[in-house]
Amino acid sequence: MKAPPIDEWSGRVLDVELRAYALPERLVAADLAQLSAAERSRAEGFSASRRRVEYVTARAHLRRTLGAILGAPPPTIPIDADDFGKPQHAGGLQFNLSHSGRAVLIGWGARPLGVDIETTRRPARYIGRLRIVAAVVAATSLEPVAAFTLVEAASKAIGRGIGALKGMSLVGVDAANELRFATRGGATIRAAPVALGEDYVAAVAVLD
Ligand SMILES: CC(C)(COP(=O)(O)OP(=O)(O)OC[C@H]1O[C@@H](n2cnc3c(N)ncnc32)[C@H](O)[C@@H]1OP(=O)(O)O)[C@@H](O)C(=O)NCCC(=O)NCCS
């Protein structure tokens, strides 16, 4: 069963501005109007209406937010996926987004970053077996799904897809469960939980 919608939420963690929103049941025309032509065409290509709503709603919230920051009409903001699929702003403003259940989380800031949100109902059996997730569980008081959001946010900050997890190691944890990961290439990433209530777990990560 899907987790219920989340109320609108805002916060700031690791110097990243964060907003969470509910996903509507159906496509909202005003949301579609915020997207670029390329995004509207991508949205039309999704066969699952659930995925279309998720994609359109998340991009609309992202574009409204970036539009307010940049003083530009949301559909005109230049956002393109890089070679690894990570959407990037051509002007260098850093952001990332995640969706799960009936919620979307967006984050933006000055440094390359990743965000992840999961419903607490996501089965933990498989993800708990991932080496790096098991290391986070062992080093913190967190459940596997919450530990997974920290790992996933870190991998999204790096932006190279799940392949980046192989070479990633946990190098430190403080009392607030703020973690420090290192990649094989020597980059370090800070990650911290984002408290969104009982139905969702979430995390944000930034490249040092
Ligand atoms: C990015 C990824 C971790 C997303 O995982 P997920 O839990 O399914 O989805 P989430 O809801 O948390 O995040 C999805 C969003 O992350 C963003 N995203 C996509 N690729 C990304 C990447 N490489 N790094 C960071 N963020 C990425 C997008 O905004 C995407 O949402 P959208 O498609 O609606 O715009 C996963 O899809 C992945 O690993 N992708 C890379 C795949 C890859 O390695 N491809 C090889 C490219 S050559």
The ligand as an ORCA input file, in Angstrom:
! r2SCAN-3c Opt
* xyz 0 1
  C      19.274      8.510    -10.072
  C      18.753      7.275     -9.422
  C      19.664      6.986     -8.235
  C      17.318      7.573     -9.041
  O      16.818      6.636     -8.161
  P      15.278      6.440     -7.741
  O      15.286      6.073     -6.301
  O      14.654      5.534     -8.714
  O      14.544      7.790     -7.928
  P      14.433      9.167     -7.119
  O      13.004      9.501     -7.101
  O      15.162      9.194     -5.819
  O      15.239     10.183     -8.065
  C      14.890     10.342     -9.380
  C      15.347     11.711     -9.824
  O      16.755     11.853     -9.649
  C      17.264     12.672    -10.679
  N      18.363     11.944    -11.306
  C      18.366     11.198    -12.445
  N      19.616     10.716    -12.670
  C      20.393     11.139    -11.649
  C      21.781     10.954    -11.313
  N      22.605     10.240    -12.073
  N      22.230     11.548    -10.189
  C      21.436     12.278     -9.411
  N      20.109     12.494     -9.666
  C      19.608     11.925    -10.769
  C      16.106     12.971    -11.638
  O      15.605     14.255    -11.340
  C      15.089     11.905    -11.296
  O      13.744     12.291    -11.386
  P      12.997     12.620    -12.778
  O      13.410     11.566    -13.747
  O      11.543     12.563    -12.417
  O      13.462     13.995    -13.113
  C      18.805      6.057    -10.348
  O      17.803      6.200    -11.324
  C      20.121      5.933    -11.027
  O      21.033      5.351    -10.467
  N      20.233      6.479    -12.229
  C      21.426      6.475    -12.949
  C      21.378      5.328    -13.865
  C      22.661      5.139    -14.475
  O      23.664      4.852    -13.854
  N      22.647      5.311    -15.781
  C      23.782      5.214    -16.544
  C      23.845      6.477    -17.328
  S      24.830      6.334    -18.670
*
